[in-house]
Protein backbone atom coordinates (compact mmCIF):
# COMPACT_ATOMS: atom_id res chain seq x y z
CA UNK A 1 0.00 0.00 0.00
CA UNK A 2 1.01 3.62 -0.30
CA UNK A 3 2.87 5.25 2.56
CA UNK A 4 0.62 6.16 5.48
CA UNK A 5 -2.19 3.75 4.58
CA UNK A 6 -2.78 0.52 6.45
CA UNK A 7 -6.30 -0.42 5.35
CA UNK A 8 -8.32 -0.28 2.17
CA UNK A 9 -12.11 -0.34 2.31
CA UNK A 10 -14.19 -1.19 -0.75
CA UNK A 11 -17.89 -1.01 -1.42
CA UNK A 12 -19.12 -3.68 -3.82
CA UNK A 13 -21.82 -2.72 -6.30
CA UNK A 14 -23.13 -6.31 -6.27
CA UNK A 15 -23.51 -8.18 -2.97
CA UNK A 16 -22.52 -11.81 -2.64
CA UNK A 17 -19.84 -14.17 -1.36
CA UNK A 18 -18.33 -14.84 -4.80
CA UNK A 19 -17.95 -11.12 -5.52
CA UNK A 20 -16.04 -10.66 -2.24
CA UNK A 21 -13.80 -13.64 -3.06
CA UNK A 22 -13.19 -12.35 -6.60
CA UNK A 23 -12.08 -8.94 -5.31
CA UNK A 24 -9.86 -10.54 -2.63
CA UNK A 25 -8.23 -12.72 -5.32
CA UNK A 26 -7.51 -9.73 -7.57
CA UNK A 27 -6.05 -7.67 -4.72
CA UNK A 28 -3.88 -10.56 -3.50
CA UNK A 29 -2.18 -10.72 -6.92
CA UNK A 30 -1.16 -7.05 -6.86
CA UNK A 31 2.39 -6.20 -5.80
CA UNK A 32 1.24 -3.18 -3.76
CA UNK A 33 -0.38 -5.39 -1.11
CA UNK A 34 1.48 -7.49 1.42
CA UNK A 35 -1.64 -9.14 2.82
CA UNK A 36 -5.32 -9.34 1.96
CA UNK A 37 -7.85 -9.91 4.73
CA UNK A 38 -11.50 -9.26 4.35
CA UNK A 39 -14.62 -8.93 6.40
CA UNK A 40 -18.09 -8.31 5.13
CA UNK A 41 -20.02 -5.54 6.83
CA UNK A 42 -23.62 -4.73 6.08
CA UNK A 43 -24.26 -1.14 7.09
CA UNK A 44 -28.01 -1.69 7.05
CA UNK A 45 -30.05 -4.80 6.40
CA UNK A 46 -31.93 -4.89 3.10
CA UNK A 47 -35.44 -3.53 3.14
CA UNK A 48 -36.59 -6.35 0.86
CA UNK A 49 -34.89 -9.71 1.05
CA UNK A 50 -36.70 -10.95 -2.07
CA UNK A 51 -37.65 -9.15 -5.26
CA UNK A 52 -40.15 -9.98 -8.00
CA UNK A 53 -39.47 -8.54 -11.46
CA UNK A 54 -43.14 -7.82 -12.25
CA UNK A 55 -45.73 -7.68 -9.48
CA UNK A 56 -48.58 -7.74 -11.97
CA UNK A 57 -47.59 -11.37 -12.72
CA UNK A 58 -46.77 -12.56 -9.19
CA UNK A 59 -46.63 -11.04 -5.71
CA UNK A 60 -45.73 -12.00 -2.16
CA UNK A 61 -48.44 -13.69 -0.11
CA UNK A 62 -47.38 -12.04 3.14
CA UNK A 63 -44.61 -10.04 4.79
CA UNK A 64 -41.10 -11.42 4.20
CA UNK A 65 -39.68 -12.51 7.54
CA UNK A 66 -36.99 -15.02 6.62
CA UNK A 67 -33.84 -14.97 4.50
CA UNK A 68 -34.27 -18.50 3.19
CA UNK A 69 -37.90 -18.62 2.07
CA UNK A 70 -40.92 -16.63 1.00
CA UNK A 71 -44.28 -17.46 -0.56
CA UNK A 72 -45.57 -15.95 -3.79
CA UNK A 73 -48.88 -16.16 -5.62
CA UNK A 74 -49.37 -16.09 -9.37
CA UNK A 75 -51.61 -13.27 -10.59
CA UNK A 76 -51.49 -13.70 -14.37
CA UNK A 77 -49.92 -16.17 -16.82
CA UNK A 78 -46.41 -15.11 -17.83
CA UNK A 79 -42.79 -15.49 -16.74
CA UNK A 80 -41.40 -13.65 -13.74
CA UNK A 81 -37.95 -13.49 -12.16
CA UNK A 82 -37.67 -13.90 -8.40
CA UNK A 83 -34.35 -12.85 -6.89
CA UNK A 84 -32.78 -12.50 -3.46
CA UNK A 85 -30.79 -9.67 -1.96
CA UNK A 86 -27.80 -12.03 -2.01
CA UNK A 87 -27.82 -12.34 -5.81
CA UNK A 88 -29.62 -15.64 -6.37
CA UNK A 89 -32.45 -15.66 -8.89
CA UNK A 90 -34.84 -18.00 -10.65
CA UNK A 91 -37.31 -17.56 -13.49
CA UNK A 92 -40.79 -18.93 -12.79
CA UNK A 93 -43.53 -19.46 -15.35
CA UNK A 94 -47.00 -18.65 -14.03
CA UNK A 95 -49.68 -20.65 -15.84
CA UNK A 96 -53.44 -20.52 -15.82
CA UNK A 97 -55.16 -22.80 -13.33
CA UNK A 98 -56.09 -26.13 -14.95
BAMAR-559539 format. One record per residue (C-alpha): residue number from 1; residue in three letters; chain; x, y, z. Coordinates in steps of 0.05 Angstrom, whole numbers. Each point is the difference from the previous one (the first is absolute). Layout:
REM residues N
  pos  code  unit      c1      c2      c3
  NUM   ala     A       X       Y       Z
...
END
This chain:
REM residues 98
  pos  code  unit      c1      c2      c3
    1   unk     A       0       0       0
    2   unk     A      20      72      -6
    3   unk     A      37      33      57
    4   unk     A     -45      18      59
    5   unk     A     -56     -48     -18
    6   unk     A     -12     -65      37
    7   unk     A     -70     -18     -22
    8   unk     A     -40       2     -64
    9   unk     A     -76      -1       3
   10   unk     A     -42     -17     -61
   11   unk     A     -74       4     -13
   12   unk     A     -24     -54     -48
   13   unk     A     -54      20     -50
   14   unk     A     -27     -72       1
   15   unk     A      -7     -38      66
   16   unk     A      20     -72       6
   17   unk     A      53     -47      26
   18   unk     A      30     -14     -69
   19   unk     A       8      75     -14
   20   unk     A      38       9      65
   21   unk     A      45     -60     -16
   22   unk     A      12      26     -71
   23   unk     A      22      68      26
   24   unk     A      45     -32      53
   25   unk     A      32     -43     -53
   26   unk     A      15      59     -45
   27   unk     A      29      42      57
   28   unk     A      43     -58      24
   29   unk     A      34      -3     -68
   30   unk     A      21      73       1
   31   unk     A      71      17      21
   32   unk     A     -23      60      41
   33   unk     A     -33     -44      53
   34   unk     A      38     -42      50
   35   unk     A     -63     -33      28
   36   unk     A     -73      -4     -17
   37   unk     A     -51     -11      56
   38   unk     A     -73      13      -8
   39   unk     A     -62       6      41
   40   unk     A     -70      13     -25
   41   unk     A     -38      55      34
   42   unk     A     -72      16     -15
   43   unk     A     -13      72      20
   44   unk     A     -75     -11      -1
   45   unk     A     -41     -62     -13
   46   unk     A     -38      -2     -66
   47   unk     A     -70      27       1
   48   unk     A     -23     -56     -46
   49   unk     A      34     -67       4
   50   unk     A     -36     -25     -62
   51   unk     A     -19      36     -64
   52   unk     A     -50     -17     -55
   53   unk     A      14      29     -69
   54   unk     A     -74      15     -16
   55   unk     A     -52       2      55
   56   unk     A     -57      -1     -49
   57   unk     A      20     -72     -15
   58   unk     A      17     -24      70
   59   unk     A       2      30      70
   60   unk     A      18     -19      71
   61   unk     A     -54     -34      41
   62   unk     A      21      33      65
   63   unk     A      56      40      33
   64   unk     A      70     -27     -12
   65   unk     A      28     -22      67
   66   unk     A      54     -50     -19
   67   unk     A      63       1     -42
   68   unk     A      -8     -71     -26
   69   unk     A     -73      -2     -23
   70   unk     A     -60      39     -21
   71   unk     A     -68     -16     -31
   72   unk     A     -25      30     -65
   73   unk     A     -67      -4     -36
   74   unk     A      -9       1     -75
   75   unk     A     -45      57     -25
   76   unk     A       2      -9     -75
   77   unk     A      32     -49     -49
   78   unk     A      70      21     -21
   79   unk     A      72      -8      22
   80   unk     A      28      37      60
   81   unk     A      69       3      32
   82   unk     A       6      -8      75
   83   unk     A      66      21      30
   84   unk     A      31       7      69
   85   unk     A      40      57      30
   86   unk     A      60     -48      -1
   87   unk     A       0      -6     -76
   88   unk     A     -36     -66     -11
   89   unk     A     -57       0     -51
   90   unk     A     -48     -47     -35
   91   unk     A     -49       9     -57
   92   unk     A     -70     -28      14
   93   unk     A     -55     -10     -51
   94   unk     A     -69      16      26
   95   unk     A     -54     -40     -36
   96   unk     A     -75       3       1
   97   unk     A     -34     -46      49
   98   unk     A     -19     -67     -32
END
